[in-house]
Amino acid sequence: MKVFNKLEEWLGGSLFIAMFVVLVMQIFARQIFNSPLIWSEELSRLIFVYVGLLGVSMGIRSQQHIMIDFLYAKFPKSMQKIVFTIIQILILACLIFFLYFGYDLFIKKEEIEIVSLGISMKWMYLALPLITLLMLVRFYQAYLENYAQDKVYIKPIFILALIVLLVLIAFIKPELFKVLKLSNYFDLGEMTIYYVLIAWLVMIFFGVPVGWSLLVACILYFALTRWKVVYFAADKLVYSLDSFSLLSVPFFILTGILMNGSGITERIFNFAKATLGHYIGGMGHVNVAASLIFSGMSGSAIADAGGLGQLEIKAMRDEGYDDDICGGLTAASCIIGPLVPPSISMIIYGVIANQSIAKLFLAGFVPGFLTTIALMIMNYFVCKKRGYKKAAKVSLKERWIAFKKSFWALLTPILIIGGIFSGIFTPTEAACISVVYSAFVSYFIYKDLNLKALYNTLLDAAVLNGITSFLLGYSTVFSTFMTFEKVPQMISTFLTTISSNPFVVLFFINLILLFIGLFLDTVPAIIVMAPMLLPTVKALGINPVHFGVVMAVNLAIGLCTPPYGCNLFVGAAVAKIKLDSMFKLIIPFFLAAIFALAIITYVPWLSLVFIK
């Protein structure tokens, strides 16, 4: 049983390593032997599909899928119990959907060949029904825990019976599911899309995890309109994972986790402290600088606030800074991460918008530094007004010692960024090299990493990758049916009706994105909103690369916007202070970020200066 409970970990970890080895082999074959492996890309993508779905399964077991719970948290316990029970039923329905249509796709894809590997495409699509069986087991295990904690009403035995019944129907009498073809009972006509969007928003704000809410909305749309193509939603999940660009995501996530957990981040933080700590507001400057260097690689601004933030807050407290500025500045500094390379947000936007990831990385440099400077200036004035003492100025010898201790760590971002922009590596290859380098430095030079810790980082990266992949898959389907219903065109028409001036339209888009950023982390928000807004952006002649930068920084600012910005909750939790005490302090940093956003939005040159 113990082995079975660790099945995703063993399989996912092994496949993760296999995918990593294949990509490293490709780098050596191409760069050293000048003989690329023609099969490496497709094999890596095949493995990635299985790794991504295994990550989804781990997310189900650990219940880590992204959700908006601020409204749910305000419900009385009895209401929470009802809502959470409904959420579980919806997730179960989605898993049955995966199982049946995944098997159907497995059969249909038999005639399509993965040319370089000489095998049928069905082996890629087999991942969905096969791993869904495991997801159903993990769902039931999680449900047992939820019932034991008095979170749901329905007894587990009834849920188990329902699972068995639905699985039997899916394989023996699938035509019974046609009862879900709601178009047989309702003809909503042009209003269909509005009812679907309302249903999706209700699910979102009632605590249904974002990825699952997108899937339910997709199924509801097809049930009301085009039941015959409902399998399309399952197809898109697999298809969205079959992307070479996305392969960089799990490895950059892994790099970020390695850095934060193995001493690399701490050494650079100490060097920054030795360099900047003796200025007015010095430890605040160090806090912001650390976010500039590292926070883009976790894939989540919220994760940055919770991970890197612990180190930053402790260091500031040790120097006598008040709790409110410790928590507030940490929440605000995570704005920078989605801008600077290597940024997971930029990679996701690049895949969705079909834009060069290397160009997006370049575009984020100047805006990232501008935002950093804006926050540092505001930090200076806040700290000067409060009269915080400067940290003791260290000698040149001590700075040199701090530099030597951090030297190998400081090379990490240089290696990643330099490799991409010199053309030596693709972003995916650079991500692999960054893992190799970070692991080597941590294990052999700094000796802060052991095999058990490396194993745990692999698991963390797999779960985060699974969640991100799941979101991306169903945002693709979601945006597709919205395209069917011409929602992006309607948004474009509405915005251009207000004004044909791109600057005015960008102002209103910024307001929309700031609102969305209150509730969603940067990556899922980009996944949902980018397909809706890109037609408007392109119609007005706004450079999509520039808009990607605007979108990333805007949504990140939303995360620290009072009163509901998610980073505020995380910052308060990490700093162990009341949320209310942060509100007053966060406003100056929020205004500084808004000022930087305005400049970034209306001076496109800042984003495009390095792009040919």
N, C-alpha and C positions, 0 to 999 in steps of 0.2 A: 504493500500500500504506500509506503514511504517513497518507493521508486516511482510509482504512478503519480503521486502528488507532485513530484519534481519533473514530470515528463516534459513539459514545455521548456523548463529550464535546461534540461539536458539536450533536448532536440534543438531548441532555439539557439543555445550557446554553441553547440557543435556546428550548426548551419551558419551561424554568424561568423565563426572562425573560418569555416570553409569559404564563405563569400569573401572574407578579408584576404585569405591566402590567394584566391584566384585573382583578385584585383592587384595585389602586390606582384604576383607573377607577371601580370600584364604590364605593369610599370617597368619591371626589369627587362622584359622581352622587347618592349618598345623603345625604352631609353638607352639601354646598354647594348642589346643585341640587334636593334633596329629590325626586329621581326615580330610584329604584333600578333597576338593570339586571337585569331578571328572568332573563336568560340567563347572567349572570356566574358564579353559583355552580356551575351544572351544567357549564359550559364549563371552569371551573377544575378541577373534579373529574375531568372527562374527561382533561385534560392531565396531572393529577397521577398518574393510573394509568400513563400512558406514562413520566413522569419517574421514578416509583417503580421500575418494571420495568427501565428503563435503568440506574438506580442498582444494581439487583441484578446486572445484566450487568457493570458496572464492578467490583463487588465480587468477582465470579467471576474476572475478568481479573487483578485485583490481589491476590486471595486474602485479602481483608480481613474475611470473615464471622466473626462472634464464635464462639469455641470455648473449651472448657476443656481446657487442655493440660498441667496440672501432672502428671497421671498418665502421659500420653503421653510427656512429657519424661523420665520416669524409665526408660522402656523402653530396652533395648539397640538399637543402630542397626538391626540386622537385623529386630527386631520392629517398630520404628517404620516401616520400609519396607513391611512386610506390612500393617500397620494403615492406613497412608496410602494404599496401593494400593486397599484395600477401600473407604476413604472416597471416593476418586475414582470408583470403580464405582458407589457409591450415589448420588453427585451426578449422574452421567451418567444413571442410571435415572430420577431425579427430573426431569431436563430432558426426557427422552423422554415422561414422563408429562405434563409441561406442554404439550409440542408437540401430542400427540394429543388430549387432553381440552380443551385450549385451542381447537383447531380445531373440535372437536365443539360447544363452547359458542358459538363464533362463528356457527355455522349455526343453533343453537337459539334464539339471542337476536334473530334477524332481525325477528320480529313485535313485539318490545317497542320502544317509542319513548321517546326522551328528549324530552319534550314541549316544553320551552322552546327547544330547538335545532332541533326538527323533523327529527331524524335517528334512525336505528335504533340501539338499544343494542348491536348487533353491532360497531359501530365502536369501542366501548370494549373489548369482549372480543377484538377483533382484536389488541390489544396483546400478549396472552399468547402465541399461536403465532408471531406475527411477531418479537417480541423474543427469544423462545426460540431461534429459528434463529441469532440473533446470539450468544446465550448459549452455544450449542453450539460456535460458532467460538472464542469466548473461552475456553471450557473446554479445548478442544484446544490453544490457544496456551499456556495455563497448564500443561497437562500436559507439553508439550514442555519447558518450563522445569524442571518438577519432575523429569523424566527426565534432563535434562542435569545436574541437581544430585544425581542418584543418590538420589532420594526415593521412587521407585516401581520396581516390578519389570517390569511389562508394557511392551513396546516400543510407542512411539507409533503405529506402522503398524497394529498390532492394534487399538488403541483407535479409530483412524480407521475401520478396517473395521467395527468393532462399531457405531460411530455411524451409518455409512451403512446397515448392515443393519437396525438398529432403526428408523431413520427410514422406510425402505422398508416395513417391516412395519406401522408405525403408519398409513401412508396406503394401502397396497395390501391388506394382509391383517391388519387389526387384531384380528380374532377370535382370532388366535394368542395374543394377550396373556391370553386367558382361562385359559391354563395357570397363570397366577399366582393364580387363584382358589383360595386355599389351603383354603377351606371344603369343597372337593371331596375333599380328602384328610384333613383334620383336623376334628374336632368338639370344640372345647375348652370349649364351653358357657359357664358363668359364669366360668370361669377365664381367658377370652380377655383381658379387660382387664388382668389381672395379668401375663400373658405379654407383652402389648404395653408395659406400663409398665416391666417389667424390661428388655425390648429397648431401649426409649428411654433408660433410665438407663445401660445398657451403652454405647450409642452416645455419649451425652454424655461419659462419663468416659474413653472411649477416643479422644476428640478429634474426633468428628464435629461440624462447626459446628452451633450450636444450632438455627438455622432449618431446615437440611437434616434434622437428626435429628427435628424435629417433623413434617416432611413425610413422612419414611420411616415414622414411627410411625403416622401417619394412614393411609397406603396399606396398611400391614400390618394395621391394624384392619379396614379395609374388605375386604381380601382374605380375612380370616378370618370376616367376618360379612355385610356388605351390599355385595357387589361391584357391584350395579346402581347404587348411588349414589356410586361412587368418584369420578365427575367432580365431585362436590360439593366435594372438596378444591381443585380448580382454580378452581371458581367463587368460593370464599371468598377466594382470594388477590386476585382482581380486586375483589370486593365490599368487602373490608376497606379497600381503597384509595379506594373511592368514598365518601369522608367529608369533609365541609367542615371539621370540627373538626381533623382530622389535617393539613389544609393549613397550619396554623400551625407544625407541627413543622419542616419544612425551612427556613422563614424565621427561626425562633428559632435553629436550628442555624447558619444563615448569619450571623446577627447576632453570635452568640458567637465564631465564627471571625474575623469582621471586627474585633471588639473586641480579641481576643487577638493578632491579626496586624498591626494597623495603628496601634498606639500608644495607643489609648483606654484599654486596661487598664493599660498602664504609667504613664500620667499619673495615673490615679486611685490606683494603687499608690504613686506618689511623694507624692501629697497625703496619703494615709493614713500614710506614713512620717513626713512632716513633722508630722503631728498626734499620732501615737501612739508614734513611734520612741524618744522620750526616757524613756519609762516602763520599769520593770523588765519584761524580756521583751518589749520594745516591738516588735521585728521579728517575733516570734511572733504578737503581736496583729495586726500588719499582715497577716500571712499568713492568719489566720483571717478578718479583715475583708474581704480581697479575695475569698475564697471565698464569703462572704455576698452580695457584690454581683454576682459574675459567674458563678459556676460552674454555675448551673442551666441555662444556655442552650446548652451544648454537647450536651446529651442523654446524656452519659456521664460518670459520676464518674471513671472510669478515664482518659478523655480529659482531664478537668480536671487530674488529678494529673500527667499527662504534659505538658500545654500550659501552663496558668497556673503549674503547679508549678515549671517551669524558672526563671521570673522570681522566684518566691518563694524558692527555695532559694539562688539566686545572691545575692540581697539579704541573706539571713540569714548566709551565709558571709562576705560582705564585712564584716559587723559582728562577726565572731568566734565565731559559733555553731558548735557541733560538728556533724559530719555526721549523727549519729544523730537529733538533734532536728530538723534540717533536713528529713530524709526522713520521719521519723515524724509530725511535726506537719502536713506537707504532705499525707500520706496521710490523716490524721485529719480535716483541715479540709474535705475533699471530701464529708464527710457532710452538710454544710450545703446544698450545691447542689440536691439533689432536693426540698428543702423550700420554698425561697424562690421567689417568682414572678420572671420567667416560667420555670417548671420543666417540662422535657420529660416528666419522670416523672409529674407531676400531669396533664398533658395525656393521656398514654397511659392512665393509670388512669381518668380521666374518661370516655374513649371506651369502655373495657372495661366499667366499672361503670355507665355511663349516668348520670353525675353532672355537674353544672354545673362547667365548668372555672374559671369566675370564682370560684365558691364555694371550690373547692379551692385556688386561688391565695390567697384571703383566709385560708383555714384554715392555710396554711403560715407566715404571718407570725410569730406569737408563738412557735410551736415552733422556727422557724428562729433567732430571736433568743435563745431560751432555750439552744439547743444552742451557739450562738456564745459566749454568756456562760460556759457550763460549760467549754468548751475554753479560753477566755481565762483563767479562774480557775486551771485546772490548769496552763496555760502559765506563769502568774505564779509559782506555787509551784516548778515545776520549774526555771525560770530563776533564781529567787532562791536556791535550794539550790545550783545550779551556779556562782553568782556571776558571771553574765554582766554585762559592763559595759553601761551604758545608752548609747544613741546620743546624740550631741551634740544638745542642745536648740537648736532653730532659733529665730530671732527671729520676732516677729509679722510683720515685713516679708517674711521668707522664706516664712512660711506663706501670706501673702497672694499672693505670687508663684506658689507651688505651686497655690493655689486657682484663680487666674486661668488658669494653664496647663491645669488639669483641668476648668474650668467647663463647657465644652461636652460633655465626656465624662461629667461627673456628671449632666447632664440626661438621658442615655440611659435609665437604668433608671427615672427619674422619669416620662419620657414614656411608656414602655411601661406601667408599672403605673398611672399616673394616667389614661391613656387608657382602659384596661380598666375600672377601678373607677368612673370617672365616667360610664360608659355611652356614651362617644363612639365607642369602637371595640369590636368583638368581639375575642376573643383572636387570631383569624386576621388581622383587619385590623391589630391592634396589632403583630403580627409583621411585616407588610409595611411599616408605617410605621417600625418600628425598623431595618429594613434600609435604607430610604431615608435615614433620619437618620444612621445609623452610616456609610454610604458617603459621604454629603455632608460630614460632619464630617471624616472621614479623608482625603478627596480634596481638598476645597477649603479647609478651615480648617487642619488639622494637616499636610496634604500628605505623609502617610506612606503613602498608598495609590496605586498606579498601576494601569493597566488590566490588566496581566499578573497582578498580585497578586489583583485582583478576580476575574479569570477562574479562578485557582487555588482561590480560596475557594468559587466556585460549584461546582467539581468536587468539592471535599471535602464540601460540604453535600449534593450529589447522592448521593455514595456512602453517607454516613452515613444519609441519608433512605431510600435503597434497602434498606440492611441492616435498619433499624428497621421499615420497611413489610413486608418479607419476614417478619420475626419476628412482627409483629402478625397478618399474614394467617394464618399456620399455627398460631399459638397459638389463634386463633379456631376453626379446624377441630379442633384438639387438644381444646380445652375442650368443643366440641360433642359429639364422640364420648364424652368422659368423662361428659357429661351424659346421653347415651344409656344408659350403663352405671351411672348414678347414683353416680359416684365422689364428687362434691361432697356428696351426701346421706350417703354412707358416712363421709366425713371429719367431717361435722357430727354424725352419730350417735356416732362415736368420741369426739369432743371433748366433746360434751354428756353422754356417759356418765361421763367423768371428773368433770365438775361442770356444774351448771346456772348457776353464778355467772359472769357475763360477765367479771369480772376474772380469775378463775382460767383460763378458756378463753383470754383474751387473753395470759396468761402463757405458755401452751403454744404458742399461735400465734407469739408472739415468738421462742420457742426454735426453732421450725421455720424461720421466716424468717431468723433469724440464721445457721442452718446453710446454707440456700439461698444467702444472700448471700456466703458464703465462696467460692462457685464462679461465680456469675453476676453480671454488672453489673446495676445497678438496673432499667433499662428492660426487658431480656429477662426478668428475674425477676418483675417486675410482670405482664408479659404472660402468663407461664406460671401464676403462683400465684393471681392475683386471681380468675379464674373459679372456682377450686377452693374458695377460702375465703369468698367473698362470701355464699353461702347460709347458712353457719354464722353469720356476722356479723349478717346480717339477721334470722335466727331468734332470736338473742339480744337483739335490739333495739338493737344497737350502730349508731350513726350511720355510714353508709357514707363520708361525707366525713371524719369523724374517723378512721375506719379507714384511709383512703387516706393520711393524714398518718403514722399509726403505721407503715404498711407501707413507705412511702418512707424514713423515717429508719431503720427497722429493717434493711432490705436494704442501705442505705448503710453502716451500722455493720459489717455482715457483711464488707464489702469491706476493712476495715482490722482484721479479727479474726485474730490469730495462730493457726496458722502459715501458713494458706493464703489469707488475704484478698488478692484480686487487686491492690488498691491498694498493698499492701506491696511486691509485686514491682515495680510501676511506680515507686513512690517510691524504692526502692533503686536502680533502673536510672537514674532521672533524677539522683539524688544521687550516683551512681557509688560506692556503698558496698555492703558485704556485707549480705545480708538478715538474717543472724543478729544483726548489731549493732543492728538496729532493734527487735528483739522486746522487749527489756527496756524500751526507751523508749516504745514504743507503748502499753504496758499502762496507764499513768496516763491517757492521753488516751482509750483504749478505755473505761475505767471511768467517766470523766467523761461520755462519750457515752451509756453505759448508764444512768447516773443521770438524764440528760436524757430518755432514752427512757422510763424508768419514770414520770417526771412527766407526759410527754406522753400516755402510754398511759392512766394512771389519773386524769388530770384533763382530761376531754374539753372542759371549758370553754375551755381554752387554744387549742384548735383551732376552737371554734365561737363564740367571743366576738364576732366581727365578722359572723357569718352570721345573717341574719334568718330 
